[in-house]
Amino acid sequence: MQFSENSRVWIYQSNRQLSDAETVDIQKSLTEFTNIWTAHNNQLKAGAEVRYNRFLILIVDEEQAGASGCSIDKSVRFMQQLEQEYNINLFDRFNMAYRDGDAILSADRAGFEQLIKQGTVNTETIVFNNLAKNVTELNTKWEVPFKASWHAGVFSH
């Protein structure tokens, strides 16, 4: 399914890497959810994907029908069900993901601060901006160097 560049996105980051089997199962669940996701009885043009066995991304093209408060609540409840089913945390906004070579790792706030002090995370380290609001930002501002991210304003180095 093609989505316009202005389509809304919600990025949920798992606190751990998902196994390949979990990723396949979660992708199937996400597809089933987005196929029946509605707002005020209007079918949403929605899709979802799991990236890097860690990020669950929902996409809604609002040119057809906009996501309402109730439909967003449905998606949050769905994500909470996935959390319980797979024993993961998808709502910890201070679980920071970053690249270390080809690996994508994450750390809590204190751990991330330690990684900065140690130099493991530096100004060029790729971090993930899970606050991306639409497909354009997902494609251009999601994976960015630390120095160009919101992280740089929160964590001094």
C-alpha positions as CSV (number, residue, x, y, z in Angstrom):
1,M,0.0,0.0,0.0
2,Q,1.3,3.4,-0.9
3,F,1.0,6.2,1.6
4,S,1.3,10.0,1.0
5,E,4.2,11.8,2.5
6,N,1.8,13.5,4.9
7,S,0.4,10.3,6.3
8,R,0.6,10.2,10.1
9,V,3.0,7.7,11.8
10,W,3.2,6.4,15.3
11,I,6.5,4.6,16.3
12,Y,6.5,2.2,19.1
13,Q,10.0,0.9,20.2
14,S,10.4,-2.4,22.0
15,N,12.7,-2.4,25.0
16,R,14.4,-5.5,23.5
17,Q,15.1,-6.9,20.1
18,L,12.3,-9.2,18.9
19,S,13.1,-12.7,17.6
20,D,12.5,-13.3,13.9
21,A,9.5,-15.5,14.9
22,E,8.1,-12.8,17.2
23,T,8.5,-10.2,14.4
24,V,6.6,-12.4,11.9
25,D,3.8,-13.0,14.4
26,I,3.6,-9.3,15.4
27,Q,3.6,-8.2,11.7
28,K,0.7,-10.6,11.1
29,S,-1.2,-9.1,14.1
30,L,-0.4,-5.5,13.0
31,T,-1.7,-6.3,9.5
32,E,-4.9,-7.8,10.9
33,F,-5.4,-4.8,13.2
34,T,-4.9,-2.2,10.5
35,N,-7.2,-4.0,8.1
36,I,-10.1,-3.5,10.6
37,W,-9.0,-0.2,12.1
38,T,-11.8,2.4,11.9
39,A,-12.5,6.0,13.0
40,H,-16.2,6.8,13.4
41,N,-17.1,3.7,11.4
42,N,-14.9,4.8,8.5
43,Q,-12.2,2.4,7.4
44,L,-8.8,4.0,7.9
45,K,-6.3,3.7,5.1
46,A,-3.7,2.2,7.4
47,G,-0.7,0.0,7.4
48,A,2.0,-1.2,9.8
49,E,5.4,-2.7,9.8
50,V,8.0,-4.0,12.1
51,R,11.5,-2.5,11.4
52,Y,14.8,-3.9,12.6
53,N,13.0,-6.4,14.8
54,R,12.5,-3.6,17.3
55,F,10.2,-0.8,16.0
56,L,6.4,-1.2,15.4
57,I,5.2,1.5,13.1
58,L,1.6,2.4,12.4
59,I,0.8,4.6,9.3
60,V,-2.5,6.3,8.5
61,D,-3.2,8.2,5.3
62,E,-5.6,10.8,6.6
63,E,-6.6,12.0,3.1
64,Q,-9.3,9.3,3.1
65,A,-10.3,9.4,6.8
66,G,-8.6,11.0,9.8
67,A,-7.6,9.1,12.9
68,S,-9.8,10.2,15.7
69,G,-9.3,10.1,19.5
70,C,-11.3,6.9,19.7
71,S,-9.3,5.2,16.9
72,I,-6.0,6.3,18.5
73,D,-7.2,4.8,21.8
74,K,-8.0,1.5,19.9
75,S,-4.4,1.5,18.6
76,V,-3.0,2.1,22.1
77,R,-5.0,-0.7,23.6
78,F,-3.9,-3.0,20.7
79,M,-0.2,-2.1,21.5
80,Q,-0.8,-2.7,25.2
81,Q,-2.1,-6.2,24.3
82,L,1.1,-6.8,22.2
83,E,3.2,-5.7,25.2
84,Q,1.5,-8.3,27.5
85,E,1.6,-11.1,24.9
86,Y,5.3,-10.7,24.1
87,N,6.5,-9.4,27.5
88,I,7.9,-6.2,26.0
89,N,7.6,-2.5,26.8
90,L,6.5,-0.2,23.9
91,F,5.7,2.9,25.9
92,D,9.0,3.8,27.6
93,R,9.9,7.1,25.9
94,F,13.3,7.2,27.7
95,N,14.4,3.9,26.2
96,M,16.9,5.2,23.7
97,A,17.8,3.3,20.6
98,Y,21.0,3.8,18.8
99,R,23.2,2.1,16.2
100,D,26.4,0.4,17.1
101,G,27.7,-0.8,13.8
102,D,25.0,-2.9,12.2
103,A,23.4,-3.6,15.6
104,I,20.5,-1.6,17.0
105,L,20.8,-1.4,20.8
106,S,18.9,0.5,23.4
107,A,19.5,1.8,26.9
108,D,17.4,3.5,29.6
109,R,18.1,7.1,30.3
110,A,20.8,6.6,32.9
111,G,22.5,3.9,30.8
112,F,22.4,6.2,27.7
113,E,24.0,9.0,29.7
114,Q,26.8,6.5,30.7
115,L,27.3,5.6,27.0
116,I,27.7,9.2,26.2
117,K,30.3,9.7,29.0
118,Q,32.2,6.6,27.8
119,G,32.2,7.9,24.2
120,T,30.2,4.8,23.0
121,V,27.5,7.3,21.9
122,N,29.0,10.4,20.3
123,T,27.8,13.2,18.1
124,E,27.9,11.0,15.0
125,T,26.2,8.0,16.5
126,I,22.9,7.3,14.7
127,V,19.9,7.6,17.1
128,F,16.2,7.0,16.5
129,N,13.8,9.9,16.7
130,N,10.5,8.1,17.5
131,L,8.7,11.5,17.6
132,A,8.5,11.5,13.8
133,K,5.0,12.6,12.9
134,N,4.6,11.6,9.3
135,V,6.0,9.5,6.5
136,T,8.4,12.4,5.4
137,E,9.8,12.6,8.9
138,L,10.0,8.8,9.1
139,N,12.1,8.8,5.9
140,T,14.3,11.8,6.7
141,K,14.4,12.5,10.4
142,W,13.9,9.1,12.1
143,E,17.5,7.8,11.9
144,V,19.7,10.8,12.5
145,P,23.1,11.5,14.0
146,F,23.0,12.3,17.7
147,K,24.1,15.9,17.1
148,A,21.0,16.5,14.8
149,S,18.5,14.9,17.2
150,W,16.4,16.0,20.1
151,H,18.6,13.8,22.2
152,A,21.4,16.4,21.9
153,G,19.3,18.9,23.7
154,V,18.5,16.6,26.5
155,F,21.8,14.9,27.0
156,S,24.9,17.0,27.2
157,H,28.1,15.4,26.1
